[in-house]
Each structure stands twice: as C-alpha cells, then as structure tokens.
Amino acid sequence: MATLYLNDFVRDVPDFPKPGITFKDITPLLLSPVAFKSAIDQLVVPYQDEKIDFVVSAEARGFIFGPPVAMALNAGFIPLRKPGKLPGETIEESYKLEYGTDTLQIHKGHIKPKSRILMLDDVLATGGTMAAGAKLVEKVGGTIIGFSFLIELSFLAGKTKLDGKKVHSLLNYS
Ligand code: AMP
C-alpha cells in the first residue's frame, strides 16, 4: 500500500480570510475516508492509555475532530462554544485569534474535580483559542493531560501559551 502523507490532504489558501494569512484548508482531508481515519487514529495514539474522561474542543472545526477522538478514547465530549449557544450556566474567557478576537464559553457542572481532559483542535496557530479553553477547563476543576492538534503552525509559537503541557501535533509548519 502506498504511504499516506497527511500534508497532501491540507490545502494552503493564500490571503484567506484576510491578506497575509495562509489558511490551512482541511476539507481535502475530510473528503478522504482513509486520510481522515488515519488522522483520527494518530491524534488518539499518545493518549490511549491516559484514561481520558473528556475531550474538549472549540467550535467550529474542533467539532469535526473532537467527537471521533472522544469515541476512540471511550471518553465524553465537551464543547467550547461562542457566547449565547450553550443553554446551561456557563463561564467564559476572551482571547486573541491570528485574525481577530473572540470569546468561548463552557458549561459548568460537566467537568468534575480531577476529570482527565484532552484538549483538541484542528490548528494550533497563536495558541489563543486553546489557552482560553484550557483556562476554562481548569476553572471548572479539570486536569489537562495534554493537547492534540492536526496542524501546528510552529512559527507562531502557540505552544508557549500552553503552560509547558504535552503537545502532540501531526503536521508541523515552521
Ligand atoms: P489560535 O487561537 O491562533 O491558535 O487559532 C486557532 C484556531 O483558529 C483554530 O481553531 C483554527 O481553526 C483557526 N486558525 C487559525 N489560524 C489558521 C490558519 N492559518 N489556517 C486555518 N485555521 C486557522
């Protein structure tokens, strides 16, 4: 069988969504059942013996990868959402994006003290999204075991915002 290179399934889109940003488009990967499954399997591997209770991901593209990883780890899935989307009691955190600013909310009450959490997203860029998500998880009492990303844009040094915790990324662009 031919070797599968995941970076063959990520398309660079220059100047999207604004000039100067090279957008990593993961839709070609989603079109390939083999590449998509391979990505999910590889995101799971470093955490399969870590007794993860919940995978936590932010909308929107985190919702594509988070749930299948949660299922593979026999863990639950907890969404981080934009304001006004979660019906229960929430706490929130604002953060800077590579392009703009945003706020994320999480439901109170799902994560118990010492719940073991895997934070997961498609892209680690400046790290603002996952750093805000991690703050929310820790505020509600969770223990972050690590982070998993399909893509890390290491030239943006997002890892430095993740408090020295374990970071696993499948594709690294420097
Ligand atoms: P950041 O908070 O800067 O780490 O940005 C991470 C989030 O923004 C991820 O959820 C990505 O979906 C999205 N994102 C940021 N930069 C890019 C990029 N160059 N290509 C694709 N998605 C990106």
Backbone and ligand atoms as CSV (ligand in chain L), in Angstrom:
chain,resi,resn,atom,element,x,y,z
A,1,MET,N,N,0.839,-1.204,0.000
A,1,MET,CA,C,0.000,0.000,0.000
A,1,MET,C,C,0.875,1.256,0.000
A,2,ALA,N,N,0.486,2.251,-0.776
A,2,ALA,CA,C,1.283,3.485,-0.840
A,2,ALA,C,C,1.251,4.209,0.504
A,3,THR,N,N,2.366,4.858,0.852
A,3,THR,CA,C,2.416,5.620,2.101
A,3,THR,C,C,1.469,6.813,1.990
A,4,LEU,N,N,0.781,7.064,3.088
A,4,LEU,CA,C,-0.163,8.178,3.103
A,4,LEU,C,C,0.487,9.374,3.812
A,5,TYR,N,N,0.572,10.488,3.134
A,5,TYR,CA,C,1.120,11.698,3.749
A,5,TYR,C,C,-0.030,12.669,4.021
A,6,LEU,N,N,-0.275,12.928,5.307
A,6,LEU,CA,C,-1.421,13.778,5.639
A,6,LEU,C,C,-1.296,15.180,5.043
A,7,ASN,N,N,-0.035,15.652,4.901
A,7,ASN,CA,C,0.083,17.021,4.362
A,7,ASN,C,C,-0.356,17.120,2.897
A,8,ASP,N,N,-0.467,15.977,2.225
A,8,ASP,CA,C,-1.034,16.007,0.863
A,8,ASP,C,C,-2.528,16.331,0.885
A,9,PHE,N,N,-3.134,16.266,2.078
A,9,PHE,CA,C,-4.581,16.476,2.194
A,9,PHE,C,C,-4.917,17.814,2.861
A,10,VAL,N,N,-3.906,18.666,2.999
A,10,VAL,CA,C,-4.128,20.010,3.550
A,10,VAL,C,C,-3.765,21.015,2.458
A,11,ARG,N,N,-4.714,21.904,2.145
A,11,ARG,CA,C,-4.520,22.847,1.045
A,11,ARG,C,C,-4.213,24.234,1.607
A,12,ASP,N,N,-3.150,24.845,1.111
A,12,ASP,CA,C,-2.834,26.224,1.506
A,12,ASP,C,C,-3.672,27.203,0.686
A,13,VAL,N,N,-4.403,28.080,1.363
A,13,VAL,CA,C,-5.177,29.100,0.662
A,13,VAL,C,C,-4.605,30.460,1.049
A,14,PRO,N,N,-3.852,31.098,0.114
A,14,PRO,CA,C,-3.228,32.380,0.454
A,14,PRO,C,C,-4.259,33.483,0.653
A,15,ASP,N,N,-3.940,34.394,1.583
A,15,ASP,CA,C,-4.759,35.592,1.806
A,15,ASP,C,C,-6.219,35.286,2.137
A,16,PHE,N,N,-6.446,34.247,2.949
A,16,PHE,CA,C,-7.790,33.930,3.430
A,16,PHE,C,C,-7.725,33.680,4.930
A,17,PRO,N,N,-8.620,34.226,5.723
A,17,PRO,CA,C,-9.772,35.080,5.366
A,17,PRO,C,C,-9.409,36.545,5.189
A,18,LYS,N,N,-8.095,36.874,5.372
A,18,LYS,CA,C,-7.703,38.262,5.054
A,18,LYS,C,C,-6.256,38.272,4.560
A,19,PRO,N,N,-5.833,39.367,3.906
A,19,PRO,CA,C,-4.488,39.417,3.333
A,19,PRO,C,C,-3.406,39.066,4.356
A,20,GLY,N,N,-2.440,38.277,3.922
A,20,GLY,CA,C,-1.307,37.936,4.782
A,20,GLY,C,C,-1.477,36.621,5.527
A,21,ILE,N,N,-2.699,36.096,5.590
A,21,ILE,CA,C,-2.938,34.823,6.283
A,21,ILE,C,C,-2.934,33.692,5.248
A,22,THR,N,N,-2.130,32.658,5.511
A,22,THR,CA,C,-2.218,31.450,4.685
A,22,THR,C,C,-3.083,30.452,5.433
A,23,PHE,N,N,-4.274,30.244,4.919
A,23,PHE,CA,C,-5.256,29.400,5.587
A,23,PHE,C,C,-4.988,27.934,5.268
A,24,LYS,N,N,-4.952,27.109,6.303
A,24,LYS,CA,C,-4.776,25.662,6.123
A,24,LYS,C,C,-6.165,25.038,5.969
A,25,ASP,N,N,-6.504,24.682,4.759
A,25,ASP,CA,C,-7.831,24.129,4.471
A,25,ASP,C,C,-7.791,22.601,4.626
A,26,ILE,N,N,-8.558,22.106,5.600
A,26,ILE,CA,C,-8.530,20.658,5.874
A,26,ILE,C,C,-9.668,19.911,5.160
A,27,THR,N,N,-10.436,20.605,4.317
A,27,THR,CA,C,-11.555,19.901,3.665
A,27,THR,C,C,-11.088,18.771,2.737
A,28,PRO,N,N,-9.911,18.859,2.073
A,28,PRO,CA,C,-9.485,17.680,1.282
A,28,PRO,C,C,-9.293,16.441,2.155
A,29,LEU,N,N,-8.810,16.627,3.369
A,29,LEU,CA,C,-8.622,15.503,4.284
A,29,LEU,C,C,-9.969,14.874,4.640
A,30,LEU,N,N,-10.980,15.725,4.827
A,30,LEU,CA,C,-12.306,15.211,5.205
A,30,LEU,C,C,-12.948,14.445,4.060
A,31,LEU,N,N,-12.518,14.748,2.825
A,31,LEU,CA,C,-13.078,14.060,1.654
A,31,LEU,C,C,-12.528,12.648,1.499
A,32,SER,N,N,-11.423,12.351,2.168
A,32,SER,CA,C,-10.772,11.052,2.028
A,32,SER,C,C,-11.004,10.214,3.292
A,33,PRO,N,N,-11.830,9.174,3.219
A,33,PRO,CA,C,-12.072,8.355,4.410
A,33,PRO,C,C,-10.775,7.788,4.975
A,34,VAL,N,N,-9.841,7.433,4.107
A,34,VAL,CA,C,-8.587,6.827,4.571
A,34,VAL,C,C,-7.739,7.861,5.308
A,35,ALA,N,N,-7.613,9.057,4.727
A,35,ALA,CA,C,-6.794,10.099,5.369
A,35,ALA,C,C,-7.451,10.582,6.663
A,36,PHE,N,N,-8.774,10.736,6.641
A,36,PHE,CA,C,-9.491,11.217,7.836
A,36,PHE,C,C,-9.322,10.206,8.973
A,37,LYS,N,N,-9.504,8.923,8.666
A,37,LYS,CA,C,-9.369,7.894,9.708
A,37,LYS,C,C,-7.933,7.845,10.231
A,38,SER,N,N,-6.980,7.978,9.317
A,38,SER,CA,C,-5.581,7.962,9.729
A,38,SER,C,C,-5.297,9.136,10.679
A,39,ALA,N,N,-5.846,10.311,10.362
A,39,ALA,CA,C,-5.633,11.485,11.220
A,39,ALA,C,C,-6.228,11.227,12.610
A,40,ILE,N,N,-7.447,10.714,12.652
A,40,ILE,CA,C,-8.096,10.458,13.956
A,40,ILE,C,C,-7.251,9.450,14.744
A,41,ASP,N,N,-6.846,8.365,14.090
A,41,ASP,CA,C,-6.042,7.336,14.780
A,41,ASP,C,C,-4.772,7.948,15.372
A,42,GLN,N,N,-4.122,8.809,14.592
A,42,GLN,CA,C,-2.851,9.393,15.061
A,42,GLN,C,C,-3.038,10.436,16.164
A,43,LEU,N,N,-4.196,11.102,16.156
A,43,LEU,CA,C,-4.478,12.059,17.234
A,43,LEU,C,C,-4.701,11.329,18.555
A,44,VAL,N,N,-5.227,10.097,18.447
A,44,VAL,CA,C,-5.590,9.298,19.622
A,44,VAL,C,C,-4.367,8.643,20.268
A,45,VAL,N,N,-3.455,8.125,19.438
A,45,VAL,CA,C,-2.388,7.228,19.913
A,45,VAL,C,C,-1.688,7.665,21.208
A,46,PRO,N,N,-1.195,8.911,21.319
A,46,PRO,CA,C,-0.420,9.245,22.531
A,46,PRO,C,C,-1.263,9.286,23.802
A,47,TYR,N,N,-2.581,9.262,23.646
A,47,TYR,CA,C,-3.450,9.421,24.822
A,47,TYR,C,C,-4.274,8.173,25.123
A,48,GLN,N,N,-4.014,7.064,24.410
A,48,GLN,CA,C,-4.943,5.943,24.575
A,48,GLN,C,C,-4.834,5.242,25.925
A,49,ASP,N,N,-3.693,5.387,26.609
A,49,ASP,CA,C,-3.568,4.776,27.938
A,49,ASP,C,C,-3.652,5.818,29.055
A,50,GLU,N,N,-4.152,6.994,28.733
A,50,GLU,CA,C,-4.153,8.101,29.701
A,50,GLU,C,C,-5.462,8.240,30.474
A,51,LYS,N,N,-6.377,7.288,30.264
A,51,LYS,CA,C,-7.668,7.325,30.996
A,51,LYS,C,C,-8.348,8.700,30.892
A,52,ILE,N,N,-8.454,9.185,29.654
A,52,ILE,CA,C,-9.088,10.483,29.410
A,52,ILE,C,C,-10.587,10.377,29.714
A,53,ASP,N,N,-11.114,11.314,30.500
A,53,ASP,CA,C,-12.550,11.338,30.799
A,53,ASP,C,C,-13.319,12.128,29.734
A,54,PHE,N,N,-12.726,13.263,29.316
A,54,PHE,CA,C,-13.409,14.120,28.342
A,54,PHE,C,C,-12.415,14.706,27.342
A,55,VAL,N,N,-12.850,14.740,26.088
A,55,VAL,CA,C,-12.151,15.524,25.075
A,55,VAL,C,C,-12.883,16.863,24.992
A,56,VAL,N,N,-12.126,17.964,24.980
A,56,VAL,CA,C,-12.713,19.308,24.926
A,56,VAL,C,C,-12.213,19.996,23.660
A,57,SER,N,N,-13.147,20.483,22.837
A,57,SER,CA,C,-12.790,21.172,21.590
A,57,SER,C,C,-13.656,22.402,21.398
A,58,ALA,N,N,-13.118,23.361,20.648
A,58,ALA,CA,C,-13.850,24.603,20.370
A,58,ALA,C,C,-14.527,24.532,19.008
A,59,GLU,N,N,-15.693,25.212,18.930
A,59,GLU,CA,C,-16.334,25.307,17.627
A,59,GLU,C,C,-15.464,26.168,16.709
A,60,ALA,N,N,-15.496,26.023,15.442
A,60,ALA,CA,C,-16.310,25.071,14.723
A,60,ALA,C,C,-15.486,23.853,14.288
A,61,ARG,N,N,-14.244,24.073,13.869
A,61,ARG,CA,C,-13.539,22.924,13.280
A,61,ARG,C,C,-13.063,21.921,14.310
A,62,GLY,N,N,-12.965,22.358,15.577
A,62,GLY,CA,C,-12.656,21.397,16.642
A,62,GLY,C,C,-13.742,20.350,16.775
A,63,PHE,N,N,-14.977,20.723,16.339
A,63,PHE,CA,C,-16.098,19.777,16.450
A,63,PHE,C,C,-16.017,18.665,15.402
A,64,ILE,N,N,-15.171,18.849,14.396
A,64,ILE,CA,C,-15.018,17.796,13.380
A,64,ILE,C,C,-14.116,16.696,13.919
A,65,PHE,N,N,-13.076,17.094,14.659
A,65,PHE,CA,C,-12.077,16.113,15.106
A,65,PHE,C,C,-12.314,15.639,16.542
A,66,GLY,N,N,-12.902,16.479,17.382
A,66,GLY,CA,C,-13.072,16.132,18.797
A,66,GLY,C,C,-13.937,14.897,19.028
A,67,PRO,N,N,-15.157,14.860,18.492
A,67,PRO,CA,C,-16.029,13.712,18.787
A,67,PRO,C,C,-15.476,12.349,18.345
A,68,PRO,N,N,-14.913,12.193,17.128
A,68,PRO,CA,C,-14.369,10.857,16.811
A,68,PRO,C,C,-13.191,10.467,17.703
A,69,VAL,N,N,-12.390,11.448,18.123
A,69,VAL,CA,C,-11.274,11.146,19.035
A,69,VAL,C,C,-11.837,10.731,20.393
A,70,ALA,N,N,-12.878,11.430,20.856
A,70,ALA,CA,C,-13.513,11.073,22.136
A,70,ALA,C,C,-14.038,9.638,22.081
A,71,MET,N,N,-14.718,9.310,20.996
A,71,MET,CA,C,-15.273,7.943,20.880
A,71,MET,C,C,-14.167,6.901,20.906
A,72,ALA,N,N,-13.076,7.181,20.204
A,72,ALA,CA,C,-11.965,6.220,20.160
A,72,ALA,C,C,-11.313,6.054,21.528
A,73,LEU,N,N,-11.382,7.095,22.354
A,73,LEU,CA,C,-10.771,7.030,23.693
A,73,LEU,C,C,-11.780,6.593,24.756
A,74,ASN,N,N,-13.004,6.264,24.304
A,74,ASN,CA,C,-14.070,5.906,25.244
A,74,ASN,C,C,-14.277,7.032,26.271
A,75,ALA,N,N,-14.174,8.253,25.781
A,75,ALA,CA,C,-14.319,9.442,26.627
A,75,ALA,C,C,-15.569,10.205,26.191
A,76,GLY,N,N,-16.025,11.134,27.032
A,76,GLY,CA,C,-17.099,12.033,26.633
A,76,GLY,C,C,-16.538,13.199,25.838
A,77,PHE,N,N,-17.428,14.003,25.263
A,77,PHE,CA,C,-17.010,15.181,24.505
A,77,PHE,C,C,-17.672,16.414,25.112
A,78,ILE,N,N,-16.884,17.447,25.344
A,78,ILE,CA,C,-17.420,18.700,25.895
A,78,ILE,C,C,-17.105,19.840,24.936
A,79,PRO,N,N,-18.148,20.530,24.451
A,79,PRO,CA,C,-17.927,21.622,23.506
A,79,PRO,C,C,-17.598,22.948,24.181
A,80,LEU,N,N,-16.676,23.677,23.580
A,80,LEU,CA,C,-16.440,25.083,23.902
A,80,LEU,C,C,-17.170,25.875,22.821
A,81,ARG,N,N,-18.059,26.788,23.236
A,81,ARG,CA,C,-18.892,27.446,22.249
A,81,ARG,C,C,-18.812,28.957,22.321
A,82,LYS,N,N,-19.181,29.592,21.227
A,82,LYS,CA,C,-19.273,31.050,21.182
A,82,LYS,C,C,-20.428,31.494,22.098
A,83,PRO,N,N,-20.377,32.746,22.600
A,83,PRO,CA,C,-21.402,33.196,23.546
A,83,PRO,C,C,-22.829,33.019,23.029
A,84,GLY,N,N,-23.702,32.648,23.957
A,84,GLY,CA,C,-25.135,32.561,23.637
A,84,GLY,C,C,-25.580,31.239,23.053
A,85,LYS,N,N,-24.688,30.260,22.939
A,85,LYS,CA,C,-25.062,28.982,22.297
A,85,LYS,C,C,-25.357,27.883,23.304
A,86,LEU,N,N,-24.730,27.952,24.490
A,86,LEU,CA,C,-24.940,26.886,25.480
A,86,LEU,C,C,-26.113,27.277,26.387
A,87,PRO,N,N,-27.060,26.362,26.590
A,87,PRO,CA,C,-28.272,26.727,27.328
A,87,PRO,C,C,-28.110,26.744,28.844
A,88,GLY,N,N,-27.104,26.065,29.371
A,88,GLY,CA,C,-26.944,25.979,30.822
A,88,GLY,C,C,-26.105,27.122,31.376
A,89,GLU,N,N,-25.770,26.997,32.656
A,89,GLU,CA,C,-24.911,28.001,33.287
A,89,GLU,C,C,-23.497,27.860,32.725
A,90,THR,N,N,-22.882,28.988,32.374
A,90,THR,CA,C,-21.562,28.944,31.721
A,90,THR,C,C,-20.573,29.873,32.414
A,91,ILE,N,N,-19.286,29.638,32.122
A,91,ILE,CA,C,-18.275,30.655,32.380
A,91,ILE,C,C,-17.593,30.942,31.048
A,92,GLU,N,N,-16.937,32.095,30.943
A,92,GLU,CA,C,-16.367,32.450,29.637
A,92,GLU,C,C,-14.984,33.064,29.760
A,93,GLU,N,N,-14.293,33.046,28.610
A,93,GLU,CA,C,-12.926,33.577,28.547
A,93,GLU,C,C,-12.769,34.196,27.151
A,94,SER,N,N,-12.195,35.401,27.097
A,94,SER,CA,C,-11.933,36.042,25.798
A,94,SER,C,C,-10.474,35.851,25.417
A,95,TYR,N,N,-10.182,35.870,24.131
A,95,TYR,CA,C,-8.828,35.570,23.658
A,95,TYR,C,C,-8.619,36.192,22.288
A,96,LYS,N,N,-7.337,36.295,21.908
A,96,LYS,CA,C,-6.962,36.843,20.593
A,96,LYS,C,C,-6.795,35.716,19.595
A,97,LEU,N,N,-7.250,35.911,18.370
A,97,LEU,CA,C,-7.018,34.960,17.277
A,97,LEU,C,C,-5.878,35.464,16.400
A,98,GLU,N,N,-5.394,34.593,15.489
A,98,GLU,CA,C,-4.430,35.060,14.477
A,98,GLU,C,C,-5.110,36.172,13.662
A,99,TYR,N,N,-6.429,36.068,13.529
A,99,TYR,CA,C,-7.169,37.118,12.826
A,99,TYR,C,C,-8.420,37.511,13.630
A,100,GLY,N,N,-8.239,38.415,14.601
A,100,GLY,CA,C,-9.376,38.939,15.367
A,100,GLY,C,C,-9.387,38.516,16.826
A,101,THR,N,N,-10.509,38.779,17.502
A,101,THR,CA,C,-10.669,38.344,18.899
A,101,THR,C,C,-11.986,37.590,19.034
A,102,ASP,N,N,-12.080,36.803,20.098
A,102,ASP,CA,C,-13.291,36.021,20.293
A,102,ASP,C,C,-13.466,35.630,21.756
A,103,THR,N,N,-14.617,35.061,22.070
A,103,THR,CA,C,-14.917,34.611,23.434
A,103,THR,C,C,-15.452,33.187,23.357
A,104,LEU,N,N,-15.036,32.364,24.316
A,104,LEU,CA,C,-15.539,30.980,24.399
A,104,LEU,C,C,-16.218,30.772,25.740
A,105,GLN,N,N,-17.226,29.920,25.728
A,105,GLN,CA,C,-17.927,29.552,26.961
A,105,GLN,C,C,-17.924,28.045,27.131
A,106,ILE,N,N,-18.015,27.600,28.390
A,106,ILE,CA,C,-18.142,26.175,28.702
A,106,ILE,C,C,-19.248,26.027,29.751
A,107,HIS,N,N,-19.973,24.935,29.678
A,107,HIS,CA,C,-20.971,24.645,30.711
A,107,HIS,C,C,-20.289,24.357,32.033
A,108,LYS,N,N,-20.863,24.873,33.102
A,108,LYS,CA,C,-20.423,24.450,34.441
A,108,LYS,C,C,-21.041,23.085,34.726
A,109,GLY,N,N,-20.370,22.300,35.568
A,109,GLY,CA,C,-21.025,21.105,36.091
A,109,GLY,C,C,-20.705,19.797,35.394
A,110,HIS,N,N,-20.131,19.845,34.175
A,110,HIS,CA,C,-19.828,18.589,33.476
A,110,HIS,C,C,-18.473,18.030,33.918
A,111,ILE,N,N,-17.504,18.932,34.033
A,111,ILE,CA,C,-16.159,18.506,34.438
A,111,ILE,C,C,-16.119,18.462,35.959
A,112,LYS,N,N,-15.726,17.319,36.480
A,112,LYS,CA,C,-15.643,17.144,37.934
A,112,LYS,C,C,-14.192,17.392,38.359
A,113,PRO,N,N,-13.968,17.666,39.661
A,113,PRO,CA,C,-12.585,17.807,40.118
A,113,PRO,C,C,-11.807,16.550,39.741
A,114,LYS,N,N,-10.615,16.741,39.190
A,114,LYS,CA,C,-9.711,15.678,38.754
A,114,LYS,C,C,-10.152,14.987,37.459
A,115,SER,N,N,-11.208,15.448,36.776
A,115,SER,CA,C,-11.525,14.891,35.452
A,115,SER,C,C,-10.287,15.049,34.573
A,116,ARG,N,N,-9.973,13.986,33.820
A,116,ARG,CA,C,-8.766,13.994,32.970
A,116,ARG,C,C,-9.160,14.436,31.559
A,117,ILE,N,N,-8.549,15.528,31.109
A,117,ILE,CA,C,-9.012,16.214,29.895
A,117,ILE,C,C,-7.949,16.189,28.801
A,118,LEU,N,N,-8.386,15.855,27.583
A,118,LEU,CA,C,-7.572,16.061,26.382
A,118,LEU,C,C,-8.167,17.241,25.615
A,119,MET,N,N,-7.353,18.270,25.376
A,119,MET,CA,C,-7.773,19.431,24.594
A,119,MET,C,C,-7.399,19.161,23.136
A,120,LEU,N,N,-8.336,19.400,22.215
A,120,LEU,CA,C,-8.073,19.022,20.832
A,120,LEU,C,C,-8.570,20.076,19.846
A,121,ASP,N,N,-7.775,20.363,18.812
A,121,ASP,CA,C,-8.224,21.304,17.779
A,121,ASP,C,C,-7.583,20.935,16.448
A,122,ASP,N,N,-8.121,21.532,15.372
A,122,ASP,CA,C,-7.531,21.237,14.057
A,122,ASP,C,C,-6.179,21.935,13.910
A,123,VAL,N,N,-6.132,23.230,14.298
A,123,VAL,CA,C,-4.910,24.026,14.070
A,123,VAL,C,C,-4.474,24.708,15.369
A,124,LEU,N,N,-3.196,24.592,15.699
A,124,LEU,CA,C,-2.599,25.436,16.747
A,124,LEU,C,C,-1.890,26.568,16.012
A,125,ALA,N,N,-2.441,27.776,16.121
A,125,ALA,CA,C,-1.824,28.940,15.470
A,125,ALA,C,C,-1.147,29.779,16.567
A,126,THR,N,N,-1.792,30.861,17.017
A,126,THR,CA,C,-1.180,31.670,18.086
A,126,THR,C,C,-1.365,31.028,19.461
A,127,GLY,N,N,-2.247,30.050,19.557
A,127,GLY,CA,C,-2.484,29.365,20.840
A,127,GLY,C,C,-3.569,30.019,21.677
A,128,GLY,N,N,-4.104,31.153,21.205
A,128,GLY,CA,C,-5.114,31.875,21.994
A,128,GLY,C,C,-6.354,31.032,22.291
A,129,THR,N,N,-6.829,30.321,21.286
A,129,THR,CA,C,-8.064,29.538,21.451
A,129,THR,C,C,-7.890,28.461,22.511
A,130,MET,N,N,-6.846,27.669,22.372
A,130,MET,CA,C,-6.671,26.551,23.303
A,130,MET,C,C,-6.212,27.020,24.677
A,131,ALA,N,N,-5.495,28.153,24.745
A,131,ALA,CA,C,-5.112,28.689,26.056
A,131,ALA,C,C,-6.367,29.143,26.792
A,132,ALA,N,N,-7.294,29.790,26.076
A,132,ALA,CA,C,-8.558,30.216,26.697
A,132,ALA,C,C,-9.369,28.986,27.110
A,133,GLY,N,N,-9.416,27.983,26.220
A,133,GLY,CA,C,-10.141,26.740,26.538
A,133,GLY,C,C,-9.549,26.063,27.768
A,134,ALA,N,N,-8.231,26.044,27.843
A,134,ALA,CA,C,-7.559,25.396,28.975
A,134,ALA,C,C,-7.863,26.133,30.274
A,135,LYS,N,N,-7.907,27.469,30.198
A,135,LYS,CA,C,-8.251,28.255,31.401
A,135,LYS,C,C,-9.647,27.895,31.891
A,136,LEU,N,N,-10.579,27.772,30.943
A,136,LEU,CA,C,-11.961,27.430,31.317
A,136,LEU,C,C,-12.018,26.054,31.959
A,137,VAL,N,N,-11.315,25.090,31.352
A,137,VAL,CA,C,-11.305,23.716,31.883
A,137,VAL,C,C,-10.734,23.705,33.301
A,138,GLU,N,N,-9.664,24.460,33.497
A,138,GLU,CA,C,-9.039,24.465,34.830
A,138,GLU,C,C,-9.902,25.222,35.840
A,139,LYS,N,N,-10.595,26.260,35.388
A,139,LYS,CA,C,-11.501,26.995,36.295
A,139,LYS,C,C,-12.618,26.096,36.808
A,140,VAL,N,N,-13.085,25.158,35.968
A,140,VAL,CA,C,-14.159,24.263,36.426
A,140,VAL,C,C,-13.585,22.993,37.050
A,141,GLY,N,N,-12.251,22.946,37.248
A,141,GLY,CA,C,-11.662,21.882,38.067
A,141,GLY,C,C,-10.996,20.741,37.318
A,142,GLY,N,N,-10.960,20.802,35.977
A,142,GLY,CA,C,-10.377,19.692,35.203
A,142,GLY,C,C,-8.851,19.673,35.254
A,143,THR,N,N,-8.291,18.488,35.012
A,143,THR,CA,C,-6.838,18.330,34.910
A,143,THR,C,C,-6.507,18.102,33.440
A,144,ILE,N,N,-5.699,18.991,32.866
A,144,ILE,CA,C,-5.358,18.836,31.440
A,144,ILE,C,C,-4.189,17.875,31.300
A,145,ILE,N,N,-4.452,16.774,30.605
A,145,ILE,CA,C,-3.420,15.754,30.395
A,145,ILE,C,C,-2.549,16.151,29.202
A,146,GLY,N,N,-3.138,16.788,28.221
A,146,GLY,CA,C,-2.368,17.243,27.074
A,146,GLY,C,C,-3.253,17.842,26.001
A,147,PHE,N,N,-2.571,18.216,24.890
A,147,PHE,CA,C,-3.235,18.830,23.734
A,147,PHE,C,C,-2.901,17.999,22.498
A,148,SER,N,N,-3.849,17.876,21.599
A,148,SER,CA,C,-3.581,17.223,20.319
A,148,SER,C,C,-4.082,18.123,19.194
A,149,PHE,N,N,-3.244,18.285,18.165
A,149,PHE,CA,C,-3.619,19.120,17.014
A,149,PHE,C,C,-3.298,18.372,15.725
A,150,LEU,N,N,-4.135,18.582,14.726
A,150,LEU,CA,C,-3.800,18.062,13.408
A,150,LEU,C,C,-2.604,18.849,12.859
A,151,ILE,N,N,-2.669,20.170,13.007
A,151,ILE,CA,C,-1.658,21.059,12.415
A,151,ILE,C,C,-1.130,22.024,13.471
A,152,GLU,N,N,0.201,22.162,13.510
A,152,GLU,CA,C,0.807,23.191,14.369
A,152,GLU,C,C,1.565,24.165,13.480
A,153,LEU,N,N,1.239,25.451,13.609
A,153,LEU,CA,C,1.985,26.484,12.877
A,153,LEU,C,C,3.059,26.981,13.843
A,154,SER,N,N,4.187,26.256,13.886
A,154,SER,CA,C,5.139,26.495,14.979
A,154,SER,C,C,5.804,27.866,14.885
A,155,PHE,N,N,5.761,28.494,13.684
A,155,PHE,CA,C,6.346,29.840,13.560
A,155,PHE,C,C,5.547,30.875,14.360
A,156,LEU,N,N,4.327,30.516,14.776
A,156,LEU,CA,C,3.518,31.437,15.592
A,156,LEU,C,C,3.685,31.172,17.093
A,157,ALA,N,N,4.451,30.122,17.419
A,157,ALA,CA,C,4.831,29.835,18.818
A,157,ALA,C,C,3.641,29.687,19.769
A,158,GLY,N,N,2.538,29.141,19.268
A,158,GLY,CA,C,1.341,28.962,20.108
A,158,GLY,C,C,1.596,28.079,21.325
A,159,LYS,N,N,2.534,27.144,21.171
A,159,LYS,CA,C,2.862,26.217,22.257
A,159,LYS,C,C,3.251,26.946,23.542
A,160,THR,N,N,3.877,28.110,23.380
A,160,THR,CA,C,4.361,28.831,24.568
A,160,THR,C,C,3.199,29.278,25.459
A,161,LYS,N,N,1.975,29.323,24.898
A,161,LYS,CA,C,0.816,29.732,25.713
A,161,LYS,C,C,0.188,28.536,26.430
A,162,LEU,N,N,0.737,27.334,26.210
A,162,LEU,CA,C,0.066,26.142,26.740
A,162,LEU,C,C,0.757,25.580,27.987
A,163,ASP,N,N,1.456,26.449,28.693
A,163,ASP,CA,C,1.966,26.150,30.046
A,163,ASP,C,C,2.859,24.924,30.144
A,164,GLY,N,N,3.598,24.620,29.103
A,164,GLY,CA,C,4.543,23.504,29.151
A,164,GLY,C,C,3.892,22.131,29.178
A,165,LYS,N,N,2.585,22.087,28.914
A,165,LYS,CA,C,1.909,20.780,28.927
A,165,LYS,C,C,2.227,20.016,27.642
A,166,LYS,N,N,1.936,18.710,27.655
A,166,LYS,CA,C,2.221,17.856,26.495
A,166,LYS,C,C,1.435,18.334,25.268
A,167,VAL,N,N,2.148,18.553,24.162
A,167,VAL,CA,C,1.513,18.968,22.910
A,167,VAL,C,C,1.899,17.980,21.828
A,168,HIS,N,N,0.873,17.383,21.204
A,168,HIS,CA,C,1.102,16.413,20.151
A,168,HIS,C,C,0.485,16.990,18.880
A,169,SER,N,N,1.289,17.165,17.809
A,169,SER,CA,C,0.702,17.627,16.552
A,169,SER,C,C,1.172,16.734,15.412
A,170,LEU,N,N,0.258,16.488,14.469
A,170,LEU,CA,C,0.565,15.546,13.388
A,170,LEU,C,C,1.370,16.208,12.278
A,171,LEU,N,N,1.078,17.469,12.000
A,171,LEU,CA,C,1.787,18.186,10.929
A,171,LEU,C,C,2.328,19.481,11.493
A,172,ASN,N,N,3.594,19.734,11.236
A,172,ASN,CA,C,4.204,20.942,11.776
A,172,ASN,C,C,4.706,21.814,10.631
A,173,TYR,N,N,4.252,23.069,10.595
A,173,TYR,CA,C,4.739,24.015,9.581
A,173,TYR,C,C,5.553,25.089,10.274
A,174,SER,N,N,6.856,25.151,9.909
A,174,SER,CA,C,7.718,26.115,10.615
A,174,SER,C,C,8.143,27.244,9.672
L,1,AMP,P1,P,-5.194,30.286,17.505
L,1,AMP,O1,O,-6.144,30.669,18.609
L,1,AMP,O2,O,-4.487,31.460,16.948
L,1,AMP,O3,O,-4.270,29.165,17.921
L,1,AMP,O4,O,-6.088,29.784,16.313
L,1,AMP,C1,C,-6.609,28.530,16.317
L,1,AMP,C2,C,-7.954,28.469,15.660
L,1,AMP,O5,O,-8.094,29.335,14.535
L,1,AMP,C3,C,-8.154,27.057,15.174
L,1,AMP,O6,O,-9.390,26.633,15.703
L,1,AMP,C4,C,-8.178,27.147,13.675
L,1,AMP,O7,O,-9.368,26.561,13.226
L,1,AMP,C5,C,-8.161,28.627,13.331
L,1,AMP,N1,N,-6.975,29.041,12.550
L,1,AMP,C6,C,-6.044,29.933,12.948
L,1,AMP,N2,N,-5.135,30.137,12.013
L,1,AMP,C7,C,-5.443,29.334,10.995
L,1,AMP,C8,C,-4.856,29.077,9.721
L,1,AMP,N3,N,-3.752,29.696,9.306
L,1,AMP,N4,N,-5.448,28.148,8.933
L,1,AMP,C9,C,-6.568,27.509,9.346
L,1,AMP,N5,N,-7.167,27.723,10.516
L,1,AMP,C10,C,-6.620,28.624,11.342
